[in-house]
């Protein structure tokens, strides 16, 4: 029995190591029968960056890599000189239901920006688009600030409950916009709901860091953006349907 145990230990350790590798995830990036019936389409095919470009085409985007069914920001490659920038859909969307999975590295920060207007006069995607926050709540200092935690409508509404999984673990999220109504779901739970552009929305913006940004959240149609905040972040199963 002792010999058998010793022989199995390396196998078990190897299995644990493999399951923790960020490139070792078994990801299908396919649509279920129900999703097809509902009209969902894939924004990420699992093998390429087709349908995406860097916001305002500031770089070649080579720091964004595709591996084992995930699209991720390679921090080391970017630091070595590969082109980064916010990864932006070629298409624009108005009323839609977006689903995706994400995970972040230790002490990492990123976000899902939406209704972003692409124009050279806006150097950054977040100058016009609101954001669903992606962050390591336990490890990044920005998460100490209310409304800056995972699943929050960044700097505007805190997610309730706070149910973001720890760094290195996948989170499944949904973002729904339909005729001004905005909803966030994280790990199967609704965490944010609000109405865009009404008086309450305008008051929230006026009390936020965006108060002096005249074009913030003023567009009812725009791009979906995966933020390059300089940290390793992974995405998979990105799908959308127009409402």
Backbone bond lengths (Angstrom), bond angles and torsions (degrees), N, CA, C in turn:
res aa  C-N    CA-C-N  psi(-1)  N-CA   C-N-CA  omega(-1)  CA-C   N-CA-C  phi
1 X - - - 1.474 - - 1.522 111.21 -
2 X 1.320 116.44 -36.68 1.453 119.79 -179.40 1.514 111.03 -65.06
3 X 1.339 116.83 -41.12 1.455 120.82 179.64 1.519 110.74 -64.80
4 X 1.334 116.55 -39.94 1.459 120.80 179.46 1.519 110.33 -63.75
5 X 1.323 117.12 -41.93 1.459 120.70 179.32 1.521 111.37 -62.10
6 X 1.322 116.32 -45.05 1.458 120.52 179.90 1.514 110.86 -61.45
7 X 1.319 116.26 -39.35 1.459 120.24 -179.27 1.513 111.92 -67.43
8 X 1.326 116.63 -31.11 1.456 120.01 -176.19 1.516 112.21 -82.23
9 X 1.326 118.63 -25.09 1.460 121.17 -174.98 1.515 112.54 -56.20
10 X 1.345 120.03 -48.77 1.461 118.67 179.47 1.514 113.35 -60.35
11 X 1.354 115.30 -34.42 1.459 119.00 179.99 1.512 110.67 -65.80
12 X 1.352 114.69 -44.65 1.455 119.35 -179.58 1.525 110.58 -63.83
13 X 1.339 115.74 -43.77 1.451 119.19 179.83 1.508 111.59 -63.36
14 X 1.337 116.57 -39.62 1.450 120.25 178.94 1.514 110.63 -64.54
15 X 1.344 116.33 -40.87 1.467 119.76 179.36 1.515 110.57 -63.22
16 X 1.350 116.39 -42.51 1.464 119.28 179.48 1.518 110.67 -65.16
17 X 1.320 116.25 -40.75 1.465 119.57 -179.93 1.513 110.97 -64.00
18 X 1.332 116.24 -42.14 1.463 119.76 -178.33 1.506 111.33 -65.64
19 X 1.343 116.60 -38.81 1.466 118.85 -177.85 1.513 111.58 -69.34
20 X 1.333 117.62 -20.79 1.457 119.71 -179.11 1.510 112.62 -90.19
21 X 1.340 117.78 -9.94 1.455 119.86 -179.27 1.516 110.79 -69.73
22 X 1.308 116.04 136.08 1.457 119.26 -178.02 1.513 111.89 -68.19
23 X 1.333 117.99 -24.07 1.454 120.16 -179.03 1.520 112.07 -93.15
24 X 1.339 117.88 4.37 1.447 119.74 -174.41 1.511 114.17 -103.82
25 X 1.305 117.83 17.08 1.451 120.27 -177.95 1.532 110.85 -77.86
26 X 1.326 115.40 138.05 1.463 120.03 175.33 1.519 107.54 -88.78
27 X 1.295 116.90 103.32 1.457 122.45 -173.57 1.514 109.02 -123.90
28 X 1.315 116.69 133.16 1.461 119.55 -176.10 1.526 112.89 -92.03
29 X 1.336 116.97 -36.52 1.473 120.69 -174.47 1.521 111.48 50.17
30 X 1.311 114.78 45.56 1.457 121.27 176.52 1.522 109.02 -124.74
31 X 1.311 115.74 165.21 1.450 121.46 -179.94 1.517 110.29 -98.96
32 X 1.323 115.49 139.85 1.453 119.66 173.75 1.525 109.44 -72.94
33 X 1.314 115.59 165.94 1.470 120.05 177.92 1.523 110.27 -59.73
34 X 1.336 115.96 -39.99 1.473 119.81 179.52 1.519 111.16 -64.72
35 X 1.336 116.77 -41.45 1.465 120.09 179.85 1.519 111.70 -66.08
36 X 1.307 116.38 -38.73 1.464 119.47 176.61 1.525 110.46 -61.94
37 X 1.329 115.82 -42.63 1.465 120.66 179.96 1.520 110.76 -64.67
38 X 1.332 116.70 -34.50 1.465 121.54 -179.69 1.531 112.38 -76.95
39 X 1.317 116.62 -14.26 1.464 119.90 177.74 1.513 115.22 99.63
40 X 1.341 117.93 15.12 1.457 120.46 177.14 1.530 110.68 -70.27
41 X 1.320 115.72 148.00 1.455 123.00 172.02 1.525 108.12 -131.17
42 X 1.329 116.09 156.71 1.457 120.80 179.15 1.522 110.46 -82.32
43 X 1.327 115.80 133.35 1.467 120.74 171.48 1.530 110.96 -93.17
44 X 1.310 117.03 -17.53 1.467 122.90 178.91 1.516 107.43 -132.43
45 X 1.350 116.23 121.54 1.466 119.79 -175.31 1.520 113.49 -83.98
46 X 1.318 117.95 -1.85 1.455 121.02 177.09 1.511 114.59 89.26
47 X 1.324 116.98 -10.28 1.463 119.90 -175.52 1.526 114.26 -130.64
48 X 1.340 117.98 -12.36 1.462 120.15 -175.56 1.525 110.13 -151.06
49 X 1.341 114.59 174.39 1.468 120.65 176.13 1.525 110.59 -101.49
50 X 1.319 116.51 22.34 1.465 120.47 177.02 1.527 109.76 -57.12
51 X 1.330 116.03 133.72 1.455 120.79 -179.89 1.515 113.58 91.92
52 X 1.346 116.74 1.93 1.459 121.79 -178.32 1.526 110.12 -130.73
53 X 1.314 115.51 154.26 1.460 122.09 174.69 1.530 108.07 -152.02
54 X 1.312 116.90 170.16 1.461 120.66 177.27 1.525 109.35 -82.74
55 X 1.331 115.55 135.81 1.460 121.96 -179.33 1.527 110.42 -51.14
56 X 1.321 114.92 127.54 1.466 122.67 -176.85 1.530 112.67 56.32
57 X 1.343 116.43 16.20 1.466 122.30 177.16 1.526 112.56 48.54
58 X 1.316 116.27 49.33 1.460 121.10 -178.21 1.529 112.98 -76.04
59 X 1.325 117.42 -19.14 1.462 120.68 -179.37 1.519 108.80 -152.24
60 X 1.343 115.74 179.38 1.460 119.58 177.18 1.520 112.23 -81.50
61 X 1.325 116.81 -6.83 1.463 120.36 176.73 1.508 114.61 70.15
62 X 1.334 117.54 18.87 1.463 119.73 -174.36 1.529 113.59 -71.24
63 X 1.338 117.50 -12.22 1.465 119.36 175.11 1.526 111.38 -74.61
64 X 1.329 116.26 -17.23 1.465 120.08 172.83 1.520 107.11 -85.88
65 X 1.328 116.05 122.51 1.459 121.93 -175.26 1.527 110.01 -120.50
66 X 1.329 114.20 156.53 1.460 121.26 174.97 1.525 107.74 -116.16
67 X 1.340 116.47 127.39 1.459 120.17 -179.72 1.518 109.87 -153.88
68 X 1.314 116.36 129.77 1.466 122.53 174.36 1.523 112.66 50.47
69 X 1.320 115.51 44.21 1.459 119.72 174.99 1.509 115.26 79.57
70 X 1.333 117.72 10.12 1.461 120.74 175.86 1.517 109.44 -121.82
71 X 1.305 115.50 154.00 1.456 121.53 169.51 1.520 105.77 -114.35
72 X 1.339 116.20 129.23 1.462 118.34 -171.74 1.516 111.10 -145.03
73 X 1.332 114.44 157.27 1.456 120.77 175.53 1.519 108.57 -90.72
74 X 1.324 115.91 118.81 1.457 122.58 179.80 1.535 108.20 -87.26
75 X 1.307 116.23 98.70 1.466 121.70 -175.99 1.522 111.61 -61.00
76 X 1.325 116.41 -42.12 1.461 120.14 -178.41 1.525 110.86 -64.44
77 X 1.340 116.40 -41.11 1.462 120.06 179.27 1.524 110.63 -64.70
78 X 1.334 116.32 -39.81 1.459 119.50 178.88 1.521 110.86 -64.74
79 X 1.319 116.79 -42.93 1.454 120.66 179.48 1.519 111.23 -64.85
80 X 1.346 115.93 -25.67 1.461 120.75 179.00 1.526 112.79 -85.52
81 X 1.340 115.93 -2.12 1.459 119.60 175.15 1.505 116.12 116.61
82 X 1.334 118.32 -2.72 1.459 120.08 176.96 1.523 110.33 -67.80
83 X 1.327 116.24 149.65 1.454 120.61 -176.57 1.511 113.05 -73.21
84 X 1.329 115.38 131.58 1.453 120.47 176.23 1.516 110.55 -111.34
85 X 1.328 115.93 -146.25 1.455 121.49 -178.13 1.512 111.14 114.23
86 X 1.312 115.97 165.87 1.467 121.14 -178.52 1.521 110.22 -74.00
87 X 1.332 115.96 126.50 1.458 121.90 -178.90 1.526 109.13 -81.09
88 X 1.320 116.57 123.37 1.464 123.07 -165.40 1.523 110.90 -125.52
89 X 1.325 116.77 137.73 1.462 119.45 177.01 1.520 110.25 -66.31
90 X 1.321 115.54 143.84 1.461 119.51 173.74 1.524 110.61 -64.29
91 X 1.322 115.81 -37.58 1.463 121.28 -177.07 1.523 111.59 -89.20
92 X 1.316 114.84 158.43 1.455 121.90 172.71 1.528 109.06 -106.32
93 X 1.328 115.54 154.08 1.464 121.24 -177.08 1.524 109.63 -135.64
94 X 1.321 115.06 147.67 1.464 121.38 -179.44 1.510 109.89 -113.35
95 X 1.313 118.68 -83.64 1.460 122.48 174.08 1.525 107.62 -95.30
96 X 1.341 117.21 123.19 1.459 118.80 -173.02 1.523 111.46 -159.00
97 X 1.324 113.59 165.33 1.462 123.35 174.95 1.523 106.31 -125.39
98 X 1.325 116.50 111.26 1.463 123.17 -177.82 1.524 109.44 -106.36
99 X 1.331 115.46 135.64 1.465 121.36 174.07 1.526 108.58 -127.57
100 X 1.323 116.59 142.65 1.466 120.34 172.48 1.526 109.96 -165.70
101 X 1.326 114.34 167.08 1.458 121.95 173.19 1.522 108.32 -114.47
102 X 1.327 116.26 143.53 1.461 120.89 176.35 1.515 110.59 -140.63
103 X 1.328 114.86 154.12 1.464 120.73 166.55 1.521 107.99 -144.74
104 X 1.325 114.54 154.26 1.462 121.45 -173.37 1.524 109.34 -123.71
105 X 1.317 116.28 153.60 1.455 121.79 176.31 1.523 110.16 -77.31
106 X 1.318 116.59 167.88 1.456 121.60 177.90 1.528 110.54 -56.63
107 X 1.329 115.55 130.76 1.473 123.83 -179.34 1.516 112.31 60.10
108 X 1.333 117.30 25.96 1.452 121.48 -177.88 1.517 113.72 -90.10
109 X 1.333 114.47 165.28 1.461 122.82 -178.05 1.524 108.24 -146.33
110 X 1.318 117.14 140.50 1.465 122.83 176.07 1.525 107.15 -164.35
111 X 1.306 117.05 -162.64 1.457 119.75 178.56 1.513 111.86 -177.99
112 X 1.324 114.75 162.79 1.462 122.76 172.75 1.521 106.10 -110.84
113 X 1.313 116.12 111.47 1.465 122.14 -177.59 1.528 107.81 -102.12
114 X 1.322 116.77 142.39 1.465 119.88 -174.85 1.526 109.96 -139.60
115 X 1.329 114.77 160.99 1.465 121.40 -175.05 1.525 111.27 55.98
116 X 1.324 115.58 33.39 1.461 120.97 -178.86 1.522 109.87 -83.37
117 X 1.316 115.28 132.75 1.463 121.49 -178.97 1.522 108.82 -98.39
118 X 1.312 115.98 123.34 1.464 120.63 -177.01 1.522 109.99 -93.28
119 X 1.319 115.10 118.33 1.459 121.23 -178.39 1.523 107.21 -162.41
120 X 1.338 118.32 138.48 1.465 119.87 179.81 1.526 114.42 -55.83
121 X 1.320 117.53 -23.24 1.466 118.46 -179.92 1.533 111.68 -74.73
122 X 1.339 116.26 -10.78 1.461 120.77 174.87 1.528 107.84 -111.79
123 X 1.312 118.67 99.69 1.466 121.03 -176.61 1.522 114.19 -63.26
124 X 1.330 117.81 -26.19 1.458 121.25 -176.53 1.523 110.75 -127.42
125 X 1.324 115.81 145.77 1.463 121.15 -177.76 1.521 112.18 -63.50
126 X 1.343 116.88 -32.23 1.459 120.61 -176.17 1.529 113.34 -76.68
127 X 1.314 117.33 -5.56 1.469 118.85 177.29 1.528 111.89 -70.13
128 X 1.315 116.43 -20.94 1.468 119.95 178.51 1.525 112.72 -121.41
129 X 1.336 118.02 -22.95 1.452 120.03 -173.77 1.514 114.20 -105.91
130 X 1.341 118.92 131.83 1.463 121.58 171.24 1.526 110.06 -63.99
131 X 1.319 116.42 169.06 1.462 120.59 -171.55 1.523 112.34 -137.80
132 X 1.320 114.81 138.55 1.460 121.51 164.93 1.525 106.34 -92.83
133 X 1.312 117.12 118.18 1.455 121.25 -172.05 1.522 112.44 -71.57
134 X 1.333 115.46 137.69 1.459 124.44 170.30 1.516 106.43 -121.84
135 X 1.334 116.77 125.67 1.465 118.99 -176.00 1.526 109.37 -165.30
136 X 1.319 115.76 155.14 1.456 121.60 167.91 1.525 107.19 -82.46
137 X 1.327 115.72 100.95 1.467 119.90 -174.77 1.521 113.02 -58.87
138 X 1.316 116.11 -33.19 1.464 119.08 -175.51 1.526 112.71 -86.34
139 X 1.329 117.46 -21.40 1.446 119.15 -170.33 1.516 117.38 -115.04
140 X 1.334 117.69 -16.85 1.467 119.59 -177.82 1.529 109.65 -101.94
141 X 1.317 115.87 133.04 1.465 120.23 -174.56 1.521 113.03 -63.10
142 X 1.344 117.51 -27.34 1.462 119.06 -179.09 1.520 111.40 -65.81
143 X 1.328 116.92 -25.01 1.464 120.52 -179.83 1.529 112.56 -70.91
144 X 1.322 117.26 -8.12 1.472 119.78 174.32 1.525 111.33 -73.42
145 X 1.334 115.87 -15.07 1.460 121.24 -177.47 1.524 109.99 -91.25
146 X 1.315 116.52 132.42 1.461 120.89 177.15 1.527 110.28 -58.24
147 X 1.319 116.52 138.06 1.461 124.78 -179.94 1.529 112.98 73.42
148 X 1.336 116.70 15.32 1.460 121.31 175.77 1.525 111.01 -119.79
149 X 1.337 117.46 19.49 1.465 121.16 -176.62 1.525 110.98 -100.83
150 X 1.311 114.77 168.57 1.459 120.39 -177.39 1.521 112.55 -55.34
151 X 1.332 116.14 131.30 1.455 120.98 179.89 1.513 114.30 86.27
152 X 1.324 118.15 -7.13 1.467 120.95 178.75 1.531 110.87 -72.31
153 X 1.312 116.11 150.97 1.460 121.45 162.77 1.514 103.88 -78.72
154 X 1.296 115.63 100.47 1.462 122.93 -162.36 1.529 113.63 -49.11
155 X 1.332 114.21 122.90 1.465 125.74 177.10 1.523 114.05 65.31
156 X 1.333 116.10 9.59 1.465 118.94 -178.44 1.528 112.60 -123.48
157 X 1.345 117.68 -50.65 1.459 120.99 -177.63 1.527 109.07 -139.66
158 X 1.330 116.21 129.15 1.462 121.35 176.97 1.524 110.30 -77.80
159 X 1.324 115.82 140.08 1.461 120.69 175.69 1.524 109.96 -69.39
160 X 1.328 116.25 135.30 1.464 122.72 175.83 1.523 107.92 -133.28
161 X 1.349 117.31 117.01 1.458 127.79 1.00 1.526 111.91 -78.71
162 X 1.326 115.39 168.16 1.458 121.33 172.71 1.535 106.89 -84.76
163 X 1.313 117.25 97.62 1.465 120.24 -171.67 1.525 112.96 -124.44
164 X 1.338 117.21 27.41 1.454 120.68 177.81 1.524 110.52 -69.36
165 X 1.327 117.17 134.14 1.455 121.21 176.17 1.524 110.39 -73.01
166 X 1.333 117.76 155.34 1.468 120.70 -178.98 1.525 112.14 -62.79
167 X 1.325 116.08 164.64 1.456 121.11 179.70 1.532 109.98 -55.05
168 X 1.326 114.01 147.41 1.459 119.86 -179.50 1.508 114.19 83.98
169 X 1.339 118.14 -7.35 1.460 122.27 178.21 1.529 109.97 -110.99
170 X 1.309 115.45 146.73 1.463 120.46 -178.05 1.521 111.84 -74.91
171 X 1.320 115.07 144.41 1.460 123.75 171.47 1.523 108.26 -123.13
172 X 1.315 116.83 133.13 1.460 122.12 176.32 1.523 108.46 -100.69
173 X 1.331 116.62 126.17 1.466 119.84 -176.89 1.527 110.45 -130.43
174 X 1.318 114.17 157.24 1.460 122.30 174.21 1.521 108.04 -134.68
175 X 1.304 115.00 141.49 1.462 122.22 178.48 1.518 106.70 -130.61
176 X 1.320 115.92 120.20 1.459 121.46 -175.65 1.522 110.12 -122.24
177 X 1.317 116.04 126.02 1.463 121.91 172.25 1.516 107.53 -123.96
178 X 1.318 115.93 125.47 1.461 119.94 178.41 1.524 109.31 -146.33
179 X 1.312 115.18 106.61 1.462 122.70 178.24 1.530 111.71 54.92
180 X 1.313 114.58 42.54 1.463 120.48 176.43 1.510 115.30 94.31
181 X 1.328 118.11 -19.53 1.462 120.28 178.11 1.523 108.84 -80.48
182 X 1.324 116.76 128.00 1.459 122.83 -178.47 1.519 109.44 -117.17
183 X 1.348 116.08 131.83 1.457 121.86 177.35 1.523 109.30 -134.71
184 X 1.327 115.37 139.47 1.453 122.87 171.36 1.523 108.83 -113.86
185 X 1.319 116.67 135.65 1.460 122.44 168.96 1.521 107.78 -120.40
186 X 1.327 116.33 138.24 1.453 120.71 176.57 1.524 109.39 -135.18
187 X 1.333 115.15 125.01 1.459 121.71 -179.12 1.532 111.83 50.43
188 X 1.337 113.97 43.86 1.454 121.25 173.43 1.509 116.24 84.59
189 X 1.332 117.73 2.07 1.463 121.43 -176.56 1.529 109.77 -122.40
190 X 1.342 116.14 136.44 1.462 119.24 173.96 1.521 108.75 -70.97
191 X 1.345 116.53 124.82 1.462 119.99 -175.59 1.530 113.29 -117.36
192 X 1.322 117.85 -18.55 1.466 121.87 179.02 1.511 109.32 -144.49
193 X 1.313 116.82 137.90 1.457 121.66 170.45 1.524 108.52 -145.60
194 X 1.319 116.51 136.24 1.457 121.17 179.12 1.521 108.63 -162.17
195 X 1.317 115.60 176.92 1.460 121.29 176.42 1.517 108.89 -119.95
196 X 1.291 115.45 125.96 1.459 120.79 178.96 1.532 110.91 -74.18
197 X 1.321 114.79 142.59 1.457 123.28 166.60 1.527 115.92 74.22
198 X 1.326 118.66 0.16 1.467 118.18 175.93 1.537 109.08 -84.05
199 X 1.342 117.02 -176.97 1.465 120.44 -176.20 1.519 112.17 -63.19
200 X 1.336 116.78 -37.62 1.464 120.09 178.76 1.524 110.84 -64.63
201 X 1.324 116.20 -40.51 1.461 121.20 177.82 1.538 110.14 -61.64
202 X 1.307 115.79 -47.08 1.467 119.79 -179.11 1.520 111.23 -61.29
203 X 1.327 116.75 -37.09 1.463 120.23 178.39 1.528 110.83 -67.41
204 X 1.354 116.71 -41.23 1.462 120.09 177.85 1.525 111.15 -60.55
205 X 1.317 115.86 -45.46 1.464 120.08 -179.46 1.522 110.43 -62.91
206 X 1.333 116.18 -38.14 1.476 120.33 -178.12 1.523 112.32 -66.05
207 X 1.336 117.00 -18.49 1.461 121.39 -179.83 1.530 111.70 -104.85
208 X 1.315 117.12 7.99 1.456 121.88 -175.73 1.523 111.11 -108.33
209 X 1.320 116.53 179.89 1.465 121.65 177.29 1.524 112.04 -68.32
210 X 1.342 116.08 -11.05 1.461 120.44 -178.57 1.532 113.21 -92.20
211 X 1.305 117.31 3.90 1.459 120.83 -171.07 1.526 113.75 -60.14
212 X 1.318 117.05 -27.31 1.470 119.99 -179.48 1.522 112.87 -102.71
213 X 1.333 115.76 15.33 1.462 120.87 178.36 1.529 107.82 -103.26
214 X 1.315 119.03 97.94 1.462 121.49 -170.09 1.527 115.13 -63.31
215 X 1.321 117.85 -22.01 1.468 120.10 -177.45 1.518 113.18 -107.57
216 X 1.326 117.70 8.67 1.459 119.79 179.60 1.523 111.13 -67.85
217 X 1.340 115.55 127.17 1.466 122.53 176.44 1.523 113.00 56.18
218 X 1.314 116.59 35.08 1.458 120.22 179.53 1.530 112.20 -100.48
219 X 1.327 116.87 -8.05 1.465 120.42 -176.82 1.524 109.66 -102.68
220 X 1.333 116.08 131.26 1.466 119.03 179.51 1.524 112.80 -92.27
221 X 1.329 115.91 6.45 1.453 121.57 176.14 1.524 107.66 -147.06
222 X 1.322 117.39 138.28 1.458 118.40 -179.10 1.512 112.87 -176.28
223 X 1.319 114.56 -171.62 1.466 122.06 -176.73 1.523 110.89 -87.28
224 X 1.330 114.99 156.08 1.458 122.45 168.76 1.520 107.22 -98.87
225 X 1.329 116.34 134.55 1.463 121.73 -170.27 1.524 110.02 -130.49
226 X 1.339 116.01 134.79 1.459 122.93 171.59 1.528 106.70 -100.52
227 X 1.304 116.04 117.40 1.461 120.70 -168.11 1.528 113.08 -77.97
228 X 1.317 114.69 134.15 1.465 122.54 168.32 1.523 107.16 -92.57
229 X 1.334 115.24 102.36 1.459 120.49 177.10 1.525 110.12 -104.44
230 X 1.335 115.70 11.52 1.455 120.97 178.89 1.512 114.84 89.79
231 X 1.340 118.09 -3.52 1.460 122.02 -176.91 1.528 110.83 -111.95
232 X 1.316 115.27 156.69 1.452 119.75 178.87 1.530 110.08 -68.66
233 X 1.328 115.34 127.48 1.451 122.18 179.10 1.520 107.79 -146.46
234 X 1.323 116.46 143.16 1.460 122.28 -176.96 1.526 110.37 -122.46
235 X 1.332 115.47 146.46 1.465 121.88 176.42 1.528 109.02 -134.17
236 X 1.315 115.84 151.70 1.463 121.73 175.31 1.522 108.75 -156.69
237 X 1.317 115.24 169.39 1.474 122.00 175.52 1.530 112.13 49.97
238 X 1.308 116.70 48.22 1.465 121.26 -179.06 1.521 108.37 -86.51
239 X 1.328 117.20 114.21 1.460 120.19 -179.25 1.509 110.22 -140.56
240 X 1.331 116.03 156.95 1.444 120.33 -172.79 1.517 109.98 -149.39
241 X 1.304 115.30 151.87 1.470 119.87 168.96 1.513 108.30 -135.99
242 X 1.301 115.39 143.58 1.451 121.21 178.04 1.528 108.56 -83.31
243 X 1.329 115.84 140.42 1.466 121.65 -178.69 1.524 110.21 -107.55
